[in-house]
């Protein structure tokens, strides 16, 4: 027992030493990397609904905190300050909603800016500097939309887009690596996200990329005369089937195994939950969106309803125009106009492992009795009253016109 405690103490000391070394290495980054003499912008491209991080790669040693700025157009007078001037804004990504204002979707950690569930409107220039307005580092961020994304199912023999070459410019797709198989033990699927890029020698010199003369299609480095061409190409996603075995379950600890054996000998099998399950009631006729816990758009995520696999081949958004149940490119499960047959347990797979369950029950909303003080009742009575007055006026006008017409024809 004493040997175990001594070993644990030594391990904790090693962890503290490594942590201190990591912090020291983090500080040395700013010592080794000098800030450029002229402000340059690094290109970075992402897909909508993704979360991205922008590190402040350089700053003077005497600066203890940084301020992040956002400009849609470089040199614009409209600048958004993304900091609390202390550099320690923390946001819980689990409470971030898509489409909310960027000021509610960012966080600053160790001088790095993190933007959760980025939207197309977040594209622009991000500058790291001080609250006095001194800038050290900049990014040219291009968030590409998912509404017009091109989907290629390789199992159907579909292929990705061909490269497009115009005068002085070429458009092509740069693909990320294939994701892991989204399920294990059964047939799963893999995704490969591709973003739109351009190659031209006409790029603005203030913007730099990993490959010379290459940048993302929505980058501000692309000359204005070429931006209309870059909008002709959309991001892509390729999907294919896969099969991978599940990991073997970990052997339980001695105490847990002993208790399990005792209960088994008593004739009752111990109950172990399959995955953490959440219970939810939804009114019939309303819309529901289910998110997989801890999942991001770049993760391999899959959905099942009870024992039915909801494959992307059939349930990916825009596969069918009349889809009521579908999965978007952010890995959310949508159920429009919930019906009685939608009740059941929905299981979520993340990175090839089932991680959560969602037990859905539906109900009819009880009709409540209206009172004269309800806004709906007041509005209805007002509409009925106005309609009655208009009809009465028309009735009187018609009869007056008839009487006048008869009076004019009588002497004749």
DRENSE-708561 format. One record per residue (C-alpha): residue in three letters; x, y, z. Coordinates in nm, 3 decimals. Example, Ala and Ser with C-alpha at 12.3 -4.5 7.8 and 13.67 -1.06 7.14 Angstrom:
% DRENSE-708561
SITE/ALA/1.230/-0.450/0.780 .
SITE/SER/1.367/-0.106/0.714 .
This chain:
% DRENSE-708561
SITE/UNK/0.000/0.000/0.000 .
SITE/UNK/0.284/0.239/0.093 .
SITE/UNK/0.460/0.154/-0.233 .
SITE/UNK/0.147/0.248/-0.430 .
SITE/UNK/0.117/0.583/-0.248 .
SITE/UNK/0.484/0.657/-0.310 .
SITE/UNK/0.443/0.577/-0.679 .
SITE/UNK/0.136/0.802/-0.706 .
SITE/UNK/0.323/1.087/-0.538 .
SITE/UNK/0.616/1.052/-0.778 .
SITE/UNK/0.374/1.046/-1.073 .
SITE/UNK/0.201/1.365/-0.958 .
SITE/UNK/0.537/1.537/-0.921 .
SITE/UNK/0.630/1.436/-1.274 .
SITE/UNK/0.297/1.573/-1.401 .
SITE/UNK/0.362/1.906/-1.230 .
SITE/UNK/0.713/1.923/-1.378 .
SITE/UNK/0.584/1.844/-1.727 .
SITE/UNK/0.303/2.100/-1.690 .
SITE/UNK/0.552/2.368/-1.584 .
SITE/UNK/0.774/2.271/-1.875 .
SITE/UNK/0.477/2.299/-2.113 .
SITE/UNK/0.395/2.647/-1.984 .
SITE/UNK/0.759/2.749/-2.022 .
SITE/UNK/0.759/2.615/-2.377 .
SITE/UNK/0.439/2.813/-2.448 .
SITE/UNK/0.612/3.129/-2.332 .
SITE/UNK/0.921/3.055/-2.539 .
SITE/UNK/0.709/3.054/-2.855 .
SITE/UNK/0.676/3.432/-2.837 .
SITE/UNK/1.051/3.467/-2.773 .
SITE/UNK/1.147/3.255/-3.074 .
SITE/UNK/0.900/3.404/-3.322 .
SITE/UNK/0.945/3.770/-3.406 .
SITE/UNK/0.648/3.972/-3.528 .
SITE/UNK/0.662/4.073/-3.895 .
SITE/UNK/0.766/4.428/-3.979 .
SITE/UNK/0.448/4.466/-4.187 .
SITE/UNK/0.115/4.318/-4.081 .
SITE/UNK/0.043/4.003/-4.283 .
SITE/UNK/-0.270/3.786/-4.289 .
SITE/UNK/-0.255/3.407/-4.280 .
SITE/UNK/-0.529/3.238/-4.480 .
SITE/UNK/-0.754/2.986/-4.300 .
SITE/UNK/-1.065/2.817/-4.443 .
SITE/UNK/-1.339/2.630/-4.260 .
SITE/UNK/-1.685/2.488/-4.322 .
SITE/UNK/-1.989/2.654/-4.164 .
SITE/UNK/-2.083/2.526/-3.817 .
SITE/UNK/-1.723/2.429/-3.743 .
SITE/UNK/-1.528/2.555/-3.441 .
SITE/UNK/-1.187/2.707/-3.516 .
SITE/UNK/-0.896/2.842/-3.312 .
SITE/UNK/-0.665/3.128/-3.411 .
SITE/UNK/-0.343/3.147/-3.207 .
SITE/UNK/-0.168/3.481/-3.158 .
SITE/UNK/0.166/3.354/-3.287 .
SITE/UNK/0.371/3.655/-3.187 .
SITE/UNK/0.364/3.943/-2.942 .
SITE/UNK/0.618/4.157/-2.753 .
SITE/UNK/0.740/4.007/-2.425 .
SITE/UNK/0.618/4.305/-2.223 .
SITE/UNK/0.255/4.249/-2.336 .
SITE/UNK/0.072/4.036/-2.078 .
SITE/UNK/-0.273/4.028/-2.243 .
SITE/UNK/-0.400/4.062/-2.598 .
SITE/UNK/-0.708/4.207/-2.760 .
SITE/UNK/-0.870/4.048/-3.065 .
SITE/UNK/-1.039/4.258/-3.334 .
SITE/UNK/-1.264/4.161/-3.624 .
SITE/UNK/-1.305/4.353/-3.950 .
SITE/UNK/-1.521/4.240/-4.237 .
SITE/UNK/-1.328/4.456/-4.483 .
SITE/UNK/-0.970/4.559/-4.420 .
SITE/UNK/-0.947/4.926/-4.327 .
SITE/UNK/-1.318/4.951/-4.249 .
SITE/UNK/-1.426/5.187/-3.975 .
SITE/UNK/-1.661/4.918/-3.842 .
SITE/UNK/-1.448/4.706/-3.609 .
SITE/UNK/-1.571/4.454/-3.353 .
SITE/UNK/-1.367/4.409/-3.034 .
SITE/UNK/-1.362/4.041/-2.929 .
SITE/UNK/-1.225/4.052/-2.577 .
SITE/UNK/-1.293/4.161/-2.222 .
SITE/UNK/-0.948/4.333/-2.217 .
SITE/UNK/-0.825/4.065/-1.976 .
SITE/UNK/-0.784/3.781/-2.222 .
SITE/UNK/-0.975/3.529/-2.018 .
SITE/UNK/-1.323/3.510/-2.169 .
SITE/UNK/-1.455/3.154/-2.132 .
SITE/UNK/-1.761/3.026/-2.319 .
SITE/UNK/-1.927/2.686/-2.270 .
SITE/UNK/-1.948/2.545/-2.623 .
SITE/UNK/-2.239/2.322/-2.521 .
SITE/UNK/-2.462/2.628/-2.483 .
SITE/UNK/-2.366/2.790/-2.813 .
SITE/UNK/-2.643/2.805/-3.072 .
SITE/UNK/-2.589/2.824/-3.446 .
SITE/UNK/-2.674/3.160/-3.595 .
SITE/UNK/-2.624/3.353/-3.271 .
SITE/UNK/-2.413/3.670/-3.268 .
SITE/UNK/-2.039/3.612/-3.281 .
SITE/UNK/-1.995/3.803/-2.954 .
SITE/UNK/-2.178/3.511/-2.789 .
SITE/UNK/-1.975/3.243/-2.969 .
SITE/UNK/-1.611/3.323/-2.894 .
SITE/UNK/-1.360/3.245/-2.625 .
SITE/UNK/-1.001/3.351/-2.551 .
SITE/UNK/-0.763/3.098/-2.398 .
SITE/UNK/-0.386/3.142/-2.369 .
SITE/UNK/-0.396/3.439/-2.614 .
SITE/UNK/-0.578/3.226/-2.876 .
SITE/UNK/-0.920/3.318/-3.015 .
SITE/UNK/-1.176/3.035/-3.041 .
SITE/UNK/-1.495/3.086/-3.245 .
SITE/UNK/-1.768/2.827/-3.191 .
SITE/UNK/-2.003/2.711/-3.468 .
SITE/UNK/-1.872/2.961/-3.720 .
SITE/UNK/-2.112/3.114/-3.972 .
SITE/UNK/-2.050/3.252/-4.321 .
SITE/UNK/-2.087/3.605/-4.178 .
SITE/UNK/-1.780/3.536/-3.959 .
SITE/UNK/-1.556/3.550/-4.267 .
SITE/UNK/-1.316/3.842/-4.256 .
SITE/UNK/-1.001/3.970/-4.088 .
SITE/UNK/-0.903/3.878/-3.731 .
SITE/UNK/-0.626/4.084/-3.571 .
SITE/UNK/-0.436/4.014/-3.251 .
SITE/UNK/-0.307/4.322/-3.072 .
SITE/UNK/-0.343/4.545/-2.769 .
SITE/UNK/-0.629/4.756/-2.646 .
SITE/UNK/-0.432/5.062/-2.757 .
SITE/UNK/-0.464/4.947/-3.118 .
SITE/UNK/-0.117/4.797/-3.183 .
SITE/UNK/-0.150/4.486/-3.404 .
SITE/UNK/0.090/4.190/-3.399 .
SITE/UNK/-0.069/3.914/-3.607 .
SITE/UNK/-0.359/3.873/-3.848 .
SITE/UNK/-0.576/3.608/-4.010 .
SITE/UNK/-0.786/3.603/-4.325 .
SITE/UNK/-1.066/3.361/-4.236 .
SITE/UNK/-1.294/3.212/-4.503 .
SITE/UNK/-1.604/3.030/-4.372 .
SITE/UNK/-1.760/2.846/-4.665 .
SITE/UNK/-2.137/2.775/-4.671 .
SITE/UNK/-2.302/2.434/-4.651 .
SITE/UNK/-2.628/2.530/-4.824 .
SITE/UNK/-2.483/2.479/-5.173 .
SITE/UNK/-2.241/2.199/-5.080 .
SITE/UNK/-2.184/1.924/-5.340 .
SITE/UNK/-2.226/1.567/-5.212 .
SITE/UNK/-2.073/1.262/-5.383 .
SITE/UNK/-2.172/0.910/-5.269 .
SITE/UNK/-1.893/0.681/-5.386 .
SITE/UNK/-2.110/0.371/-5.335 .
SITE/UNK/-2.336/0.506/-5.611 .
SITE/UNK/-2.042/0.570/-5.843 .
SITE/UNK/-2.062/0.947/-5.799 .
SITE/UNK/-1.745/1.153/-5.825 .
SITE/UNK/-1.623/1.484/-5.691 .
SITE/UNK/-1.607/1.798/-5.903 .
SITE/UNK/-1.341/1.835/-6.168 .
SITE/UNK/-1.092/2.117/-6.146 .
SITE/UNK/-1.183/2.430/-6.336 .
SITE/UNK/-0.928/2.640/-6.522 .
SITE/UNK/-0.996/2.991/-6.650 .
SITE/UNK/-0.770/3.261/-6.783 .
SITE/UNK/-0.514/3.350/-6.511 .
SITE/UNK/-0.697/3.147/-6.243 .
SITE/UNK/-0.768/2.784/-6.151 .
SITE/UNK/-1.035/2.655/-5.912 .
SITE/UNK/-1.005/2.321/-5.733 .
SITE/UNK/-1.101/2.137/-5.414 .
SITE/UNK/-0.861/2.053/-5.132 .
SITE/UNK/-0.985/1.753/-4.933 .
SITE/UNK/-0.919/1.672/-4.571 .
SITE/UNK/-0.838/1.317/-4.462 .
SITE/UNK/-1.118/1.063/-4.438 .
SITE/UNK/-1.288/1.058/-4.100 .
SITE/UNK/-1.296/0.745/-3.891 .
SITE/UNK/-1.574/0.496/-3.953 .
SITE/UNK/-1.876/0.641/-3.772 .
SITE/UNK/-1.996/0.299/-3.645 .
SITE/UNK/-1.824/-0.018/-3.528 .
SITE/UNK/-1.930/-0.380/-3.557 .
SITE/UNK/-2.181/-0.291/-3.831 .
SITE/UNK/-2.162/-0.117/-4.167 .
SITE/UNK/-2.073/0.246/-4.118 .
SITE/UNK/-1.985/0.549/-4.328 .
SITE/UNK/-1.690/0.782/-4.370 .
SITE/UNK/-1.686/1.147/-4.476 .
SITE/UNK/-1.423/1.354/-4.648 .
SITE/UNK/-1.471/1.730/-4.647 .
SITE/UNK/-1.333/1.937/-4.933 .
SITE/UNK/-1.301/2.317/-4.941 .
SITE/UNK/-1.280/2.543/-5.245 .
SITE/UNK/-0.938/2.690/-5.333 .
SITE/UNK/-0.800/2.906/-5.614 .
SITE/UNK/-0.456/2.931/-5.773 .
SITE/UNK/-0.348/3.254/-5.936 .
SITE/UNK/-0.045/3.479/-5.947 .
SITE/UNK/-0.266/3.785/-5.897 .
SITE/UNK/-0.316/3.744/-5.519 .
SITE/UNK/-0.274/4.044/-5.291 .
SITE/UNK/0.082/4.043/-5.145 .
SITE/UNK/-0.037/4.128/-4.793 .
SITE/UNK/-0.199/3.784/-4.765 .
SITE/UNK/0.005/3.466/-4.733 .
SITE/UNK/-0.081/3.096/-4.751 .
SITE/UNK/0.094/2.766/-4.697 .
SITE/UNK/0.137/2.718/-5.074 .
SITE/UNK/0.246/3.015/-5.291 .
SITE/UNK/-0.023/3.163/-5.519 .
SITE/UNK/-0.291/2.942/-5.358 .
SITE/UNK/-0.567/3.057/-5.124 .
SITE/UNK/-0.926/2.973/-5.040 .
SITE/UNK/-1.205/3.088/-5.272 .
SITE/UNK/-1.353/3.334/-5.022 .
SITE/UNK/-1.023/3.490/-4.923 .
SITE/UNK/-0.988/3.868/-4.944 .
SITE/UNK/-0.658/3.807/-5.124 .
SITE/UNK/-0.849/3.713/-5.441 .
SITE/UNK/-0.879/4.018/-5.673 .
SITE/UNK/-1.228/4.160/-5.711 .
SITE/UNK/-1.245/4.068/-6.080 .
SITE/UNK/-1.198/3.697/-5.991 .
SITE/UNK/-1.436/3.680/-5.695 .
SITE/UNK/-1.738/3.618/-5.919 .
SITE/UNK/-1.562/3.310/-6.062 .
SITE/UNK/-1.476/3.175/-5.716 .
SITE/UNK/-1.845/3.180/-5.625 .
SITE/UNK/-1.916/2.932/-5.907 .
SITE/UNK/-1.753/2.649/-5.710 .
SITE/UNK/-1.892/2.514/-5.383 .
SITE/UNK/-1.737/2.304/-5.105 .
SITE/UNK/-1.774/1.928/-5.132 .
SITE/UNK/-1.819/1.621/-4.917 .
SITE/UNK/-1.751/1.264/-5.027 .
SITE/UNK/-1.917/0.971/-4.846 .
SITE/UNK/-1.833/0.599/-4.863 .
SITE/UNK/-1.919/0.282/-4.669 .
SITE/UNK/-1.679/0.129/-4.420 .
SITE/UNK/-1.653/-0.155/-4.169 .
SITE/UNK/-1.444/-0.162/-3.854 .
SITE/UNK/-1.445/-0.387/-3.545 .
SITE/UNK/-1.539/-0.252/-3.204 .
SITE/UNK/-1.286/-0.215/-2.929 .
SITE/UNK/-1.289/-0.482/-2.661 .
SITE/UNK/-1.453/-0.372/-2.337 .
SITE/UNK/-1.221/-0.282/-2.055 .
SITE/UNK/-1.189/-0.540/-1.777 .
SITE/UNK/-1.375/-0.412/-1.467 .
SITE/UNK/-1.188/-0.352/-1.144 .
SITE/UNK/-1.162/-0.628/-0.885 .
SITE/UNK/-1.421/-0.478/-0.650 .
SITE/UNK/-1.678/-0.422/-0.925 .
SITE/UNK/-1.620/-0.772/-1.062 .
SITE/UNK/-1.666/-0.926/-0.715 .
SITE/UNK/-1.997/-0.746/-0.659 .
SITE/UNK/-2.113/-0.849/-1.005 .
SITE/UNK/-2.030/-1.213/-0.930 .
SITE/UNK/-2.222/-1.201/-0.600 .
SITE/UNK/-2.534/-1.058/-0.766 .
SITE/UNK/-2.508/-1.316/-1.045 .
SITE/UNK/-2.495/-1.598/-0.793 .
SITE/UNK/-2.816/-1.465/-0.635 .
SITE/UNK/-2.992/-1.530/-0.965 .
SITE/UNK/-3.020/-1.171/-1.090 .
SITE/UNK/-2.811/-1.035/-1.374 .
SITE/UNK/-2.665/-0.694/-1.290 .
SITE/UNK/-2.813/-0.411/-1.494 .
SITE/UNK/-2.564/-0.197/-1.678 .
SITE/UNK/-2.683/0.098/-1.888 .
SITE/UNK/-2.586/0.074/-2.255 .
SITE/UNK/-2.515/0.446/-2.294 .
SITE/UNK/-2.624/0.758/-2.102 .
SITE/UNK/-2.981/0.828/-2.207 .
SITE/UNK/-3.181/1.150/-2.195 .
SITE/UNK/-3.561/1.151/-2.181 .
SITE/UNK/-3.757/1.416/-2.369 .
SITE/UNK/-4.123/1.490/-2.447 .
SITE/UNK/-4.211/1.675/-2.765 .
SITE/UNK/-4.553/1.808/-2.875 .
SITE/UNK/-4.688/1.660/-3.197 .
SITE/UNK/-4.661/1.893/-3.495 .
SITE/UNK/-4.355/2.084/-3.371 .
SITE/UNK/-3.996/2.069/-3.500 .
SITE/UNK/-3.712/1.903/-3.309 .
SITE/UNK/-3.332/1.918/-3.348 .
SITE/UNK/-3.111/1.667/-3.163 .
SITE/UNK/-2.736/1.723/-3.116 .
SITE/UNK/-2.482/1.454/-3.035 .
SITE/UNK/-2.301/1.537/-2.707 .
SITE/UNK/-1.942/1.648/-2.761 .
SITE/UNK/-1.962/1.617/-3.141 .
SITE/UNK/-1.836/1.874/-3.390 .
SITE/UNK/-1.902/1.899/-3.764 .
SITE/UNK/-1.556/1.756/-3.842 .
SITE/UNK/-1.621/1.444/-3.630 .
SITE/UNK/-1.755/1.113/-3.760 .
SITE/UNK/-2.114/1.105/-3.625 .
SITE/UNK/-2.396/0.860/-3.697 .
SITE/UNK/-2.757/0.823/-3.581 .
SITE/UNK/-2.979/0.520/-3.518 .
SITE/UNK/-3.346/0.498/-3.429 .
SITE/UNK/-3.386/0.189/-3.210 .
SITE/UNK/-3.238/-0.081/-3.437 .
SITE/UNK/-3.273/0.117/-3.764 .
SITE/UNK/-2.955/0.276/-3.906 .
SITE/UNK/-3.006/0.629/-4.033 .
SITE/UNK/-2.740/0.624/-4.304 .
SITE/UNK/-2.632/0.946/-4.474 .
SITE/UNK/-2.699/0.777/-4.806 .
SITE/UNK/-3.072/0.822/-4.736 .
SITE/UNK/-3.096/1.078/-4.457 .
SITE/UNK/-2.838/1.346/-4.546 .
SITE/UNK/-2.998/1.687/-4.597 .
SITE/UNK/-3.108/1.767/-4.955 .
SITE/UNK/-3.085/1.403/-5.066 .
SITE/UNK/-3.462/1.426/-5.106 .
SITE/UNK/-3.650/1.757/-5.129 .
SITE/UNK/-3.945/1.625/-4.926 .
SITE/UNK/-3.740/1.493/-4.634 .
SITE/UNK/-3.904/1.528/-4.294 .
SITE/UNK/-3.625/1.351/-4.099 .
SITE/UNK/-3.271/1.437/-4.204 .
SITE/UNK/-2.913/1.493/-4.082 .
SITE/UNK/-2.743/1.824/-4.161 .
SITE/UNK/-2.373/1.881/-4.229 .
SITE/UNK/-2.326/1.983/-3.866 .
SITE/UNK/-2.425/1.627/-3.760 .
SITE/UNK/-2.758/1.739/-3.609 .
SITE/UNK/-3.067/1.518/-3.645 .
SITE/UNK/-3.374/1.715/-3.757 .
SITE/UNK/-3.734/1.597/-3.718 .
SITE/UNK/-3.989/1.827/-3.876 .
SITE/UNK/-4.354/1.819/-3.771 .
SITE/UNK/-4.310/1.546/-3.511 .
SITE/UNK/-4.556/1.256/-3.548 .
SITE/UNK/-4.662/0.967/-3.329 .
SITE/UNK/-4.441/0.720/-3.513 .
SITE/UNK/-4.132/0.929/-3.429 .
SITE/UNK/-4.136/0.810/-3.069 .
SITE/UNK/-3.850/0.580/-2.976 .
SITE/UNK/-3.485/0.586/-2.872 .
SITE/UNK/-3.234/0.765/-3.093 .
SITE/UNK/-2.871/0.659/-3.047 .
SITE/UNK/-2.571/0.875/-3.132 .
SITE/UNK/-2.235/0.740/-3.250 .
SITE/UNK/-1.924/0.956/-3.227 .
SITE/UNK/-1.588/0.857/-3.376 .
SITE/UNK/-1.699/0.494/-3.409 .
SITE/UNK/-1.839/0.458/-3.055 .
SITE/UNK/-2.198/0.480/-2.933 .
SITE/UNK/-2.196/0.760/-2.676 .
SITE/UNK/-2.554/0.869/-2.599 .
SITE/UNK/-2.922/0.785/-2.627 .
SITE/UNK/-3.222/1.013/-2.666 .
SITE/UNK/-3.556/0.868/-2.555 .
SITE/UNK/-3.831/1.060/-2.735 .
SITE/UNK/-4.197/1.050/-2.640 .
SITE/UNK/-4.464/1.259/-2.810 .
SITE/UNK/-4.795/1.400/-2.687 .
SITE/UNK/-5.086/1.611/-2.804 .
SITE/UNK/-5.099/1.959/-2.661 .
SITE/UNK/-5.402/2.003/-2.436 .
SITE/UNK/-5.647/2.264/-2.555 .
SITE/UNK/-5.709/2.535/-2.300 .
SITE/UNK/-6.022/2.746/-2.270 .
SITE/UNK/-5.993/3.096/-2.406 .
SITE/UNK/-6.085/3.403/-2.200 .
SITE/UNK/-6.178/3.753/-2.310 .
SITE/UNK/-5.844/3.881/-2.180 .
SITE/UNK/-5.633/3.659/-2.409 .
SITE/UNK/-5.443/3.853/-2.678 .
SITE/UNK/-5.566/3.603/-2.938 .
SITE/UNK/-5.927/3.659/-2.834 .
SITE/UNK/-5.891/4.038/-2.840 .
SITE/UNK/-5.730/4.020/-3.187 .
SITE/UNK/-6.006/3.794/-3.321 .
SITE/UNK/-6.282/4.017/-3.181 .
SITE/UNK/-6.114/4.322/-3.333 .
SITE/UNK/-6.096/4.157/-3.677 .
SITE/UNK/-6.459/4.044/-3.654 .
SITE/UNK/-6.573/4.392/-3.547 .
SITE/UNK/-6.384/4.568/-3.827 .
SITE/UNK/-6.519/4.319/-4.082 .
SITE/UNK/-6.876/4.373/-3.956 .
SITE/UNK/-6.838/4.753/-3.984 .
SITE/UNK/-6.698/4.728/-4.339 .
SITE/UNK/-6.979/4.494/-4.449 .
SITE/UNK/-7.242/4.721/-4.290 .
SITE/UNK/-7.101/5.026/-4.469 .
SITE/UNK/-7.105/4.841/-4.801 .
SITE/UNK/-7.464/4.729/-4.736 .
SITE/UNK/-7.579/5.084/-4.667 .
SITE/UNK/-7.389/5.229/-4.966 .
SITE/UNK/-7.539/4.968/-5.201 .
SITE/UNK/-7.895/5.037/-5.081 .
SITE/UNK/-7.848/5.415/-5.103 .
SITE/UNK/-7.722/5.377/-5.459 .
SITE/UNK/-8.025/5.163/-5.549 .
SITE/UNK/-8.266/5.419/-5.403 .
SITE/UNK/-8.096/5.702/-5.591 .
SITE/UNK/-8.105/5.505/-5.916 .
SITE/UNK/-8.481/5.437/-5.876 .
SITE/UNK/-8.547/5.802/-5.790 .
SITE/UNK/-8.365/5.922/-6.100 .
SITE/UNK/-8.551/5.675/-6.328 .
SITE/UNK/-8.898/5.746/-6.180 .
SITE/UNK/-8.979/6.083/-6.348 .
SITE/UNK/-8.875/5.945/-6.683 .
